């Protein structure tokens, strides 16, 4: 795979996300007056409470079984250790920087969660579409990769 092909394969999911983000920004700006403050709040709640769990559970239902959970016992443990270490580091940051009381919980939450967000949902399709992917056939790579990413997001949501 050439460098240009690799660059295109890696940048397409990011470009798609940036386009969707730009559309959301245009909808949310007061200058365009398409969505009001209440509509933005309700849409945020719909995405957080309905769309995100639906995405996670649909990916989990395709790949996660009792046998695969026995093989993946280490994922919840690793995520738990990540949260513990992040919380300890956040406590150190709070002691050093002394943020206002209303921001201390935010610092702890951000440090504890780290990068356990939706980024894997962008990276996995790009890696799986690559020719000669290190994870095997693209269809199987995408199915299992999205399942593993969804499992980590589900465990992270429980810890948060």
Buried (B, 14 or more C-beta within 10 A) or exposed (E): EEEEEEEEBBEBBEEEBEEEEEEBEEEBEEEEEEBEEEEBEEBEEEEEEEEBEEBBEEBBEEBBEEEBEEEBEEBBEEBBEBBEEBBEBBBEBBEEEEEEEEEBEEBBBEBBBBEBEEEBBBBBBBBBBBEEBEBEEBEEBBBBBBBBBBBBBBBBEEBE
